[in-house]
């Protein structure tokens, strides 16, 4: 009856004629064509678990391609186009991610350069302040107001001069 699901197996020839990219006809085994529809689809399905929706769409189209009523050479040609499209999308996505990474890396490098310059500036400022403090200490140790009068050669010299001069007696 009309509702009976009856299938008839029709044997495919061992090879079929297809056109390549240069529009030249070549013979390709039907087994190779079928394998490309199933094996590549299975591999893509595994890869799609970690990919974005673009690859899922291609995977879904390929799944429909396997069961459509078009001739096998047409399915094979469309499958190749889908594979190439998938590779192009993947390449474009990788290039886009690479550009984003390069831009982010450059921004980060600029930030790190700013931090380095700030730290170097602060280091120079602190070194200048330390230099001033050291000069001040050197100057203080060289005058009469030093805490330890024996550190000052002038005071020691004056003391010796006073001892040598017996005019106080």
N, CA and C atoms as an extended XYZ file, in Angstrom:
507
Properties=species:S:1:pos:R:3:atomname:S:1:resname:S:1:resid:I:1 pbc="F F F"
N         0.805       -1.180        0.000 N   UNK     1
C         0.000        0.000        0.000 CA  UNK     1
C         0.848        1.243        0.000 C   UNK     1
N         0.196        2.386       -0.039 N   UNK     2
C         0.920        3.663       -0.099 CA  UNK     2
C         1.648        3.996        1.198 C   UNK     2
N         1.253        3.425        2.337 N   UNK     3
C         1.907        3.734        3.606 CA  UNK     3
C         3.019        2.755        3.955 C   UNK     3
N         3.237        1.763        3.126 N   UNK     4
C         4.302        0.789        3.386 CA  UNK     4
C         5.655        1.439        3.142 C   UNK     4
N         6.531        1.274        4.130 N   UNK     5
C         7.905        1.747        3.952 CA  UNK     5
C         8.700        0.604        3.342 C   UNK     5
N         8.805        0.630        2.059 N   UNK     6
C         9.518       -0.406        1.343 CA  UNK     6
C        10.759        0.207        0.714 C   UNK     6
N        11.865       -0.437        0.991 N   UNK     7
C        13.118        0.041        0.457 CA  UNK     7
C        13.627       -0.926       -0.589 C   UNK     7
N        14.214       -0.361       -1.577 N   UNK     8
C        14.819       -1.193       -2.607 CA  UNK     8
C        16.290       -0.809       -2.683 C   UNK     8
N        17.150       -1.775       -2.536 N   UNK     9
C        18.582       -1.523       -2.630 CA  UNK     9
C        18.981       -1.457       -4.085 C   UNK     9
N        19.528       -0.316       -4.467 N   UNK    10
C        20.021       -0.162       -5.831 CA  UNK    10
C        21.545       -0.142       -5.786 C   UNK    10
N        22.168       -1.042       -6.490 N   UNK    11
C        23.629       -1.074       -6.454 CA  UNK    11
C        24.226        0.141       -7.180 C   UNK    11
N        25.229        0.714       -6.569 N   UNK    12
C        25.960        1.818       -7.199 CA  UNK    12
C        27.084        1.221       -8.030 C   UNK    12
N        27.476        1.918       -9.075 N   UNK    13
C        28.654        1.451       -9.821 CA  UNK    13
C        29.894        1.632       -8.946 C   UNK    13
N        30.943        0.902       -9.265 N   UNK    14
C        32.171        0.993       -8.488 CA  UNK    14
C        32.793        2.384       -8.575 C   UNK    14
N        32.687        3.024       -9.710 N   UNK    15
C        33.215        4.385       -9.874 CA  UNK    15
C        32.154        5.261      -10.515 C   UNK    15
N        32.301        6.565      -10.253 N   UNK    16
C        31.397        7.537      -10.867 CA  UNK    16
C        32.234        8.713      -11.351 C   UNK    16
N        31.713        9.375      -12.332 N   UNK    17
C        32.407       10.515      -12.910 CA  UNK    17
C        32.032       11.783      -12.135 C   UNK    17
N        33.058       12.547      -11.759 N   UNK    18
C        32.826       13.836      -11.090 CA  UNK    18
C        33.731       14.880      -11.734 C   UNK    18
N        33.403       16.154      -11.514 N   UNK    19
C        34.239       17.233      -12.031 CA  UNK    19
C        35.090       17.772      -10.885 C   UNK    19
N        36.370       17.996      -11.205 N   UNK    20
C        37.257       18.556      -10.189 CA  UNK    20
C        37.203       20.088      -10.224 C   UNK    20
N        38.087       20.729       -9.500 N   UNK    21
C        38.092       22.195       -9.407 CA  UNK    21
C        38.332       22.875      -10.748 C   UNK    21
N        39.043       22.200      -11.641 N   UNK    22
C        39.332       22.762      -12.962 CA  UNK    22
C        38.285       22.372      -13.999 C   UNK    22
N        37.183       21.839      -13.516 N   UNK    23
C        36.072       21.414      -14.373 CA  UNK    23
C        36.454       20.249      -15.291 C   UNK    23
N        37.450       19.466      -14.880 N   UNK    24
C        37.841       18.269      -15.618 CA  UNK    24
C        37.128       17.074      -15.001 C   UNK    24
N        36.661       16.189      -15.849 N   UNK    25
C        35.979       14.991      -15.352 CA  UNK    25
C        37.004       13.958      -14.927 C   UNK    25
N        36.713       13.317      -13.797 N   UNK    26
C        37.589       12.236      -13.340 CA  UNK    26
C        36.713       11.180      -12.688 C   UNK    26
N        37.229        9.974      -12.656 N   UNK    27
C        36.515        8.854      -12.052 CA  UNK    27
C        36.942        8.726      -10.597 C   UNK    27
N        35.938        8.542       -9.734 N   UNK    28
C        36.215        8.387       -8.317 CA  UNK    28
C        35.358        7.240       -7.810 C   UNK    28
N        35.904        6.444       -6.912 N   UNK    29
C        35.143        5.299       -6.424 CA  UNK    29
C        33.965        5.777       -5.578 C   UNK    29
N        32.852        5.062       -5.700 N   UNK    30
C        31.672        5.424       -4.911 CA  UNK    30
C        31.932        5.210       -3.424 C   UNK    30
N        32.765        4.231       -3.110 N   UNK    31
C        33.112        3.985       -1.714 CA  UNK    31
C        33.807        5.213       -1.108 C   UNK    31
N        34.726        5.799       -1.862 N   UNK    32
C        35.418        7.012       -1.403 CA  UNK    32
C        34.428        8.140       -1.169 C   UNK    32
N        33.490        8.289       -2.078 N   UNK    33
C        32.486        9.359       -1.935 CA  UNK    33
C        31.635        9.143       -0.686 C   UNK    33
N        31.173        7.916       -0.487 N   UNK    34
C        30.339        7.631        0.696 CA  UNK    34
C        31.142        7.816        1.982 C   UNK    34
N        32.375        7.345        1.966 N   UNK    35
C        33.213        7.499        3.155 CA  UNK    35
C        33.387        8.976        3.513 C   UNK    35
N        33.566        9.805        2.486 N   UNK    36
C        33.749       11.232        2.770 CA  UNK    36
C        32.507       11.824        3.430 C   UNK    36
N        31.345       11.308        3.088 N   UNK    37
C        30.106       11.816        3.695 CA  UNK    37
C        29.951       11.345        5.136 C   UNK    37
N        30.400       10.135        5.435 N   UNK    38
C        30.197        9.581        6.770 CA  UNK    38
C        31.395        9.791        7.693 C   UNK    38
N        32.569        9.455        7.203 N   UNK    39
C        33.749        9.520        8.067 CA  UNK    39
C        34.069       10.962        8.427 C   UNK    39
N        34.141       11.857        7.452 N   UNK    40
C        34.430       13.257        7.750 CA  UNK    40
C        33.352       13.846        8.644 C   UNK    40
N        32.099       13.449        8.395 N   UNK    41
C        30.997       13.977        9.203 CA  UNK    41
C        31.178       13.547       10.656 C   UNK    41
N        31.574       12.317       10.874 N   UNK    42
C        31.783       11.813       12.228 CA  UNK    42
C        32.930       12.570       12.903 C   UNK    42
N        34.041       12.782       12.167 N   UNK    43
C        35.171       13.513       12.720 CA  UNK    43
C        34.762       14.938       13.063 C   UNK    43
N        34.017       15.598       12.180 N   UNK    44
C        33.575       16.969       12.451 CA  UNK    44
C        32.638       17.026       13.637 C   UNK    44
N        31.794       15.994       13.768 N   UNK    45
C        30.861       15.986       14.887 CA  UNK    45
C        31.644       15.936       16.201 C   UNK    45
N        32.706       15.155       16.238 N   UNK    46
C        33.542       15.090       17.435 CA  UNK    46
C        34.217       16.438       17.699 C   UNK    46
N        34.702       17.080       16.649 N   UNK    47
C        35.356       18.381       16.803 CA  UNK    47
C        34.345       19.448       17.206 C   UNK    47
N        33.114       19.343       16.737 N   UNK    48
C        32.112       20.373       16.995 CA  UNK    48
C        31.733       20.480       18.458 C   UNK    48
N        31.993       19.465       19.239 N   UNK    49
C        31.659       19.550       20.653 CA  UNK    49
C        32.397       20.698       21.318 C   UNK    49
N        33.550       21.058       20.786 N   UNK    50
C        34.340       22.139       21.362 CA  UNK    50
C        34.345       23.390       20.486 C   UNK    50
N        33.577       23.403       19.420 N   UNK    51
C        33.586       24.528       18.496 CA  UNK    51
C        32.329       25.367       18.659 C   UNK    51
N        32.276       26.465       17.884 N   UNK    52
C        31.120       27.345       17.986 CA  UNK    52
C        29.992       26.900       17.049 C   UNK    52
N        28.943       27.692       16.970 N   UNK    53
C        27.751       27.324       16.211 CA  UNK    53
C        27.990       27.210       14.715 C   UNK    53
N        28.989       27.923       14.172 N   UNK    54
C        29.271       27.827       12.734 CA  UNK    54
C        29.567       26.388       12.335 C   UNK    54
N        30.349       25.696       13.140 N   UNK    55
C        30.698       24.325       12.823 CA  UNK    55
C        29.518       23.387       13.066 C   UNK    55
N        28.696       23.693       14.022 N   UNK    56
C        27.505       22.879       14.255 CA  UNK    56
C        26.560       22.984       13.071 C   UNK    56
N        26.463       24.169       12.495 N   UNK    57
C        25.607       24.361       11.313 CA  UNK    57
C        26.132       23.522       10.164 C   UNK    57
N        27.422       23.556        9.943 N   UNK    58
C        28.012       22.762        8.861 CA  UNK    58
C        27.778       21.281        9.119 C   UNK    58
N        27.952       20.868       10.351 N   UNK    59
C        27.717       19.471       10.704 CA  UNK    59
C        26.267       19.070       10.434 C   UNK    59
N        25.338       19.933       10.785 N   UNK    60
C        23.919       19.634       10.538 CA  UNK    60
C        23.611       19.567        9.047 C   UNK    60
N        24.188       20.456        8.282 N   UNK    61
C        23.981       20.424        6.824 CA  UNK    61
C        24.525       19.132        6.248 C   UNK    61
N        25.693       18.735        6.716 N   UNK    62
C        26.292       17.499        6.209 CA  UNK    62
C        25.448       16.284        6.583 C   UNK    62
N        24.848       16.347        7.748 N   UNK    63
C        23.976       15.237        8.157 CA  UNK    63
C        22.772       15.142        7.207 C   UNK    63
N        22.211       16.278        6.854 N   UNK    64
C        21.090       16.289        5.906 CA  UNK    64
C        21.552       15.894        4.506 C   UNK    64
N        22.754       16.275        4.169 N   UNK    65
C        23.314       15.950        2.862 CA  UNK    65
C        23.378       14.436        2.650 C   UNK    65
N        23.712       13.702        3.693 N   UNK    66
C        23.826       12.244        3.575 CA  UNK    66
C        22.516       11.593        3.167 C   UNK    66
N        21.397       12.148        3.595 N   UNK    67
C        20.116       11.469        3.367 CA  UNK    67
C        19.256       12.145        2.299 C   UNK    67
N        19.773       13.197        1.674 N   UNK    68
C        18.967       13.864        0.640 CA  UNK    68
C        18.895       12.995       -0.621 C   UNK    68
N        18.004       13.348       -1.531 N   UNK    69
C        17.760       12.509       -2.712 CA  UNK    69
C        18.618       12.886       -3.911 C   UNK    69
N        19.596       13.745       -3.722 N   UNK    70
C        20.470       14.134       -4.828 CA  UNK    70
C        21.439       12.995       -5.154 C   UNK    70
N        21.971       12.994       -6.372 N   UNK    71
C        22.918       11.944       -6.755 CA  UNK    71
C        24.213       12.024       -5.926 C   UNK    71
N        24.863       10.911       -5.782 N   UNK    72
C        26.073       10.811       -4.987 CA  UNK    72
C        27.166       11.788       -5.420 C   UNK    72
N        27.446       11.953       -6.706 N   UNK    73
C        28.488       12.931       -7.080 CA  UNK    73
C        28.151       14.354       -6.611 C   UNK    73
N        26.876       14.710       -6.644 N   UNK    74
C        26.456       16.034       -6.170 CA  UNK    74
C        26.704       16.136       -4.657 C   UNK    74
N        26.321       15.095       -3.932 N   UNK    75
C        26.538       15.081       -2.486 CA  UNK    75
C        28.028       15.220       -2.165 C   UNK    75
N        28.839       14.486       -2.931 N   UNK    76
C        30.280       14.526       -2.719 CA  UNK    76
C        30.828       15.936       -2.967 C   UNK    76
N        30.387       16.568       -4.055 N   UNK    77
C        30.851       17.920       -4.391 CA  UNK    77
C        30.425       18.924       -3.314 C   UNK    77
N        29.186       18.810       -2.869 N   UNK    78
C        28.705       19.717       -1.821 CA  UNK    78
C        29.465       19.457       -0.519 C   UNK    78
N        29.729       18.217       -0.230 N   UNK    79
C        30.492       17.866        0.963 CA  UNK    79
C        31.876       18.516        0.942 C   UNK    79
N        32.529       18.464       -0.205 N   UNK    80
C        33.846       19.099       -0.338 CA  UNK    80
C        33.725       20.603       -0.108 C   UNK    80
N        32.689       21.204       -0.686 N   UNK    81
C        32.483       22.649       -0.479 CA  UNK    81
C        32.273       22.965        1.004 C   UNK    81
N        31.496       22.136        1.680 N   UNK    82
C        31.264       22.350        3.112 CA  UNK    82
C        32.553       22.187        3.919 C   UNK    82
N        33.344       21.192        3.549 N   UNK    83
C        34.629       21.001        4.230 CA  UNK    83
C        35.513       22.229        4.036 C   UNK    83
N        35.581       22.728        2.807 N   UNK    84
C        36.396       23.914        2.527 CA  UNK    84
C        35.853       25.141        3.268 C   UNK    84
N        34.535       25.264        3.299 N   UNK    85
C        33.916       26.369        4.022 CA  UNK    85
C        34.262       26.279        5.508 C   UNK    85
N        34.166       25.078        6.055 N   UNK    86
C        34.512       24.881        7.461 CA  UNK    86
C        35.957       25.250        7.744 C   UNK    86
N        36.865       24.850        6.854 N   UNK    87
C        38.282       25.188        7.029 CA  UNK    87
C        38.509       26.695        6.935 C   UNK    87
N        37.795       27.346        6.004 N   UNK    88
C        37.931       28.804        5.862 CA  UNK    88
C        37.408       29.518        7.105 C   UNK    88
N        36.250       29.075        7.600 N   UNK    89
C        35.689       29.692        8.808 CA  UNK    89
C        36.648       29.491        9.981 C   UNK    89
N        37.178       28.287       10.106 N   UNK    90
C        38.115       28.001       11.192 CA  UNK    90
C        39.358       28.877       11.072 C   UNK    90
N        39.893       28.991        9.867 N   UNK    91
C        41.075       29.822        9.636 CA  UNK    91
C        40.781       31.288        9.957 C   UNK    91
N        39.628       31.780        9.504 N   UNK    92
C        39.252       33.165        9.794 CA  UNK    92
C        39.104       33.397       11.290 C   UNK    92
N        38.500       32.436       11.984 N   UNK    93
C        38.339       32.564       13.432 CA  UNK    93
C        39.696       32.569       14.135 C   UNK    93
N        40.582       31.697       13.705 N   UNK    94
C        41.917       31.638       14.316 CA  UNK    94
C        42.679       32.941       14.062 C   UNK    94
N        42.573       33.479       12.841 N   UNK    95
C        43.243       34.734       12.528 CA  UNK    95
C        42.668       35.877       13.364 C   UNK    95
N        41.343       35.875       13.541 N   UNK    96
C        40.703       36.909       14.349 CA  UNK    96
C        41.168       36.811       15.809 C   UNK    96
N        41.208       35.589       16.319 N   UNK    97
C        41.680       35.390       17.700 CA  UNK    97
C        43.145       35.810       17.835 C   UNK    97
N        43.947       35.500       16.831 N   UNK    98
C        45.354       35.882       16.856 CA  UNK    98
C        45.491       37.400       16.880 C   UNK    98
N        44.704       38.100       16.051 N   UNK    99
C        44.747       39.569       16.039 CA  UNK    99
C        44.311       40.139       17.380 C   UNK    99
N        43.259       39.561       17.970 N   UNK   100
C        42.803       40.025       19.281 CA  UNK   100
C        43.897       39.799       20.317 C   UNK   100
N        44.537       38.660       20.257 N   UNK   101
C        45.608       38.358       21.198 CA  UNK   101
C        46.768       39.335       21.023 C   UNK   101
N        47.136       39.622       19.768 N   UNK   102
C        48.225       40.564       19.507 CA  UNK   102
C        47.879       41.949       20.033 C   UNK   102
N        46.631       42.387       19.799 N   UNK   103
C        46.209       43.701       20.291 CA  UNK   103
C        46.241       43.739       21.810 C   UNK   103
N        45.725       42.697       22.437 N   UNK   104
C        45.712       42.636       23.898 CA  UNK   104
C        47.142       42.583       24.433 C   UNK   104
N        47.984       41.817       23.772 N   UNK   105
C        49.386       41.712       24.186 CA  UNK   105
C        50.058       43.078       24.103 C   UNK   105
N        49.793       43.821       23.016 N   UNK   106
C        50.402       45.140       22.860 CA  UNK   106
C        49.894       46.098       23.940 C   UNK   106
N        48.596       46.042       24.235 N   UNK   107
C        48.046       46.874       25.301 CA  UNK   107
C        48.709       46.531       26.634 C   UNK   107
N        48.873       45.257       26.891 N   UNK   108
C        49.486       44.813       28.139 CA  UNK   108
C        50.953       45.253       28.205 C   UNK   108
N        51.651       45.152       27.087 N   UNK   109
C        53.050       45.592       27.040 CA  UNK   109
C        53.132       47.095       27.322 C   UNK   109
N        52.208       47.866       26.760 N   UNK   110
C        52.189       49.305       27.007 CA  UNK   110
C        51.948       49.598       28.492 C   UNK   110
N        51.025       48.844       29.093 N   UNK   111
C        50.767       49.022       30.526 CA  UNK   111
C        52.015       48.702       31.346 C   UNK   111
N        52.677       47.625       31.001 N   UNK   112
C        53.886       47.235       31.722 CA  UNK   112
C        55.001       48.265       31.526 C   UNK   112
N        55.095       48.841       30.326 N   UNK   113
C        56.076       49.896       30.090 CA  UNK   113
C        55.790       51.109       30.972 C   UNK   113
N        54.510       51.465       31.095 N   UNK   114
C        54.134       52.597       31.947 CA  UNK   114
C        54.504       52.323       33.403 C   UNK   114
N        54.244       51.112       33.865 N   UNK   115
C        54.579       50.754       35.243 CA  UNK   115
C        56.091       50.799       35.442 C   UNK   115
N        56.840       50.265       34.492 N   UNK   116
C        58.302       50.292       34.581 CA  UNK   116
C        58.814       51.729       34.621 C   UNK   116
N        58.281       52.591       33.746 N   UNK   117
C        58.710       53.992       33.729 CA  UNK   117
C        58.376       54.688       35.044 C   UNK   117
N        57.208       54.397       35.591 N   UNK   118
C        56.816       54.980       36.874 CA  UNK   118
C        57.774       54.529       37.980 C   UNK   118
N        58.071       53.230       38.010 N   UNK   119
C        58.981       52.714       39.025 CA  UNK   119
C        60.383       53.299       38.874 C   UNK   119
N        60.836       53.451       37.647 N   UNK   120
C        62.163       54.035       37.420 CA  UNK   120
C        62.177       55.499       37.856 C   UNK   120
N        61.110       56.213       37.595 N   UNK   121
C        61.001       57.606       38.013 CA  UNK   121
C        61.008       57.708       39.534 C   UNK   121
N        60.245       56.841       40.181 N   UNK   122
C        60.220       56.834       41.638 CA  UNK   122
C        61.587       56.470       42.204 C   UNK   122
N        62.275       55.525       41.558 N   UNK   123
C        63.612       55.137       41.997 CA  UNK   123
C        64.566       56.329       41.891 C   UNK   123
N        64.512       57.072       40.776 N   UNK   124
C        65.384       58.239       40.620 CA  UNK   124
C        65.076       59.299       41.684 C   UNK   124
N        63.777       59.502       41.949 N   UNK   125
C        63.387       60.475       42.970 CA  UNK   125
C        63.914       60.068       44.333 C   UNK   125
N        63.750       58.802       44.676 N   UNK   126
C        64.242       58.310       45.970 CA  UNK   126
C        65.757       58.369       46.047 C   UNK   126
N        66.427       58.062       44.952 N   UNK   127
C        67.886       58.152       44.940 CA  UNK   127
C        68.333       59.596       45.134 C   UNK   127
N        67.635       60.542       44.485 N   UNK   128
C        67.962       61.958       44.664 CA  UNK   128
C        67.750       62.388       46.107 C   UNK   128
N        66.630       61.966       46.716 N   UNK   129
C        66.360       62.304       48.112 CA  UNK   129
C        67.412       61.692       49.034 C   UNK   129
N        67.786       60.453       48.769 N   UNK   130
C        68.824       59.795       49.567 CA  UNK   130
C        70.152       60.527       49.421 C   UNK   130
N        70.449       60.951       48.208 N   UNK   131
C        71.683       61.695       47.953 CA  UNK   131
C        71.697       62.996       48.752 C   UNK   131
N        70.562       63.699       48.791 N   UNK   132
C        70.458       64.938       49.571 CA  UNK   132
C        70.665       64.658       51.055 C   UNK   132
N        70.044       63.599       51.559 N   UNK   133
C        70.192       63.238       52.971 CA  UNK   133
C        71.647       62.910       53.270 C   UNK   133
N        72.291       62.175       52.408 N   UNK   134
C        73.698       61.815       52.623 CA  UNK   134
C        74.592       63.063       52.605 C   UNK   134
N        74.331       63.997       51.692 N   UNK   135
C        75.115       65.243       51.647 CA  UNK   135
C        74.883       66.062       52.918 C   UNK   135
N        73.638       66.072       53.375 N   UNK   136
C        73.332       66.797       54.605 CA  UNK   136
C        74.059       66.172       55.780 C   UNK   136
N        74.080       64.874       55.861 N   UNK   137
C        74.802       64.194       56.939 CA  UNK   137
C        76.296       64.469       56.851 C   UNK   137
N        76.819       64.455       55.620 N   UNK   138
C        78.242       64.747       55.435 CA  UNK   138
C        78.550       66.175       55.867 C   UNK   138
N        77.676       67.088       55.518 N   UNK   139
C        77.881       68.486       55.878 CA  UNK   139
C        77.794       68.666       57.389 C   UNK   139
N        76.849       67.984       58.019 N   UNK   140
C        76.692       68.095       59.473 CA  UNK   140
C        77.869       67.475       60.197 C   UNK   140
N        78.414       66.422       59.686 N   UNK   141
C        79.560       65.788       60.348 CA  UNK   141
C        80.813       66.622       60.170 C   UNK   141
N        80.805       67.558       59.263 N   UNK   142
C        81.968       68.396       59.021 CA  UNK   142
C        81.904       69.733       59.730 C   UNK   142
N        80.882       70.085       60.519 N   UNK   143
C        80.830       71.393       61.171 CA  UNK   143
C        80.940       71.257       62.677 C   UNK   143
N        80.985       72.370       63.375 N   UNK   144
C        81.208       72.403       64.819 CA  UNK   144
C        80.006       71.921       65.608 C   UNK   144
N        78.902       71.781       65.003 N   UNK   145
C        77.698       71.372       65.715 CA  UNK   145
C        77.514       69.858       65.724 C   UNK   145
N        78.520       69.136       65.388 N   UNK   146
C        78.444       67.693       65.372 CA  UNK   146
C        78.212       67.169       66.776 C   UNK   146
N        77.520       66.086       66.893 N   UNK   147
C        77.236       65.487       68.197 CA  UNK   147
C        78.516       64.970       68.845 C   UNK   147
N        79.409       64.465       68.045 N   UNK   148
C        80.673       63.948       68.556 CA  UNK   148
C        81.773       64.919       68.132 C   UNK   148
N        82.263       65.734       69.028 N   UNK   149
C        83.238       66.763       68.649 CA  UNK   149
C        84.552       66.182       68.155 C   UNK   149
N        84.862       64.935       68.487 N   UNK   150
C        86.127       64.350       68.056 CA  UNK   150
C        86.091       63.850       66.615 C   UNK   150
N        84.881       63.839       66.036 N   UNK   151
C        84.789       63.467       64.628 CA  UNK   151
C        85.259       64.604       63.744 C   UNK   151
N        85.168       65.801       64.239 N   UNK   152
C        85.476       66.977       63.445 CA  UNK   152
C        86.971       67.297       63.561 C   UNK   152
N        87.674       67.265       62.456 N   UNK   153
C        89.104       67.544       62.461 CA  UNK   153
C        89.400       68.968       62.887 C   UNK   153
N        88.535       69.890       62.532 N   UNK   154
C        88.770       71.287       62.903 CA  UNK   154
C        88.739       71.448       64.415 C   UNK   154
N        87.791       70.803       65.057 N   UNK   155
C        87.697       70.908       66.510 CA  UNK   155
C        88.911       70.260       67.146 C   UNK   155
N        89.313       69.105       66.650 N   UNK   156
C        90.494       68.429       67.181 CA  UNK   156
C        91.731       69.305       66.995 C   UNK   156
N        91.831       69.895       65.829 N   UNK   157
C        92.974       70.770       65.583 CA  UNK   157
C        92.963       71.959       66.530 C   UNK   157
N        91.794       72.536       66.744 N   UNK   158
C        91.694       73.676       67.658 CA  UNK   158
C        92.054       73.244       69.070 C   UNK   158
N        91.630       72.093       69.478 N   UNK   159
C        91.935       71.586       70.810 CA  UNK   159
C        93.434       71.397       70.968 C   UNK   159
N        94.074       70.838       69.932 N   UNK   160
C        95.515       70.639       69.972 CA  UNK   160
C        96.241       71.968       70.017 C   UNK   160
N        95.737       72.934       69.294 N   UNK   161
C        96.382       74.248       69.303 CA  UNK   161
C        96.307       74.872       70.684 C   UNK   161
N        95.163       74.672       71.367 N   UNK   162
C        94.989       75.226       72.701 CA  UNK   162
C        95.968       74.565       73.659 C   UNK   162
N        96.172       73.261       73.545 N   UNK   163
C        97.110       72.556       74.407 CA  UNK   163
C        98.539       73.026       74.160 C   UNK   163
N        98.853       73.242       72.893 N   UNK   164
C       100.215       73.661       72.555 CA  UNK   164
C       100.492       75.091       73.045 C   UNK   164
N        99.467       75.851       73.119 N   UNK   165
C        99.635       77.250       73.518 CA  UNK   165
C        99.491       77.354       75.048 C   UNK   165
N       100.582       77.632       75.731 N   UNK   166
C       100.556       77.686       77.188 CA  UNK   166
C       100.250       79.097       77.675 C   UNK   166
N        99.629       79.876       76.889 N   UNK   167
C        99.356       81.255       77.271 CA  UNK   167
C        98.268       81.363       78.312 C   UNK   167
N        97.604       80.280       78.641 N   UNK   168
C        96.539       80.324       79.642 CA  UNK   168
C        97.105       80.312       81.049 C   UNK   168
N        98.325       79.957       81.237 N   UNK   169
C        98.849       79.849       82.584 CA  UNK   169
C        99.287       81.144       83.189 C   UNK   169
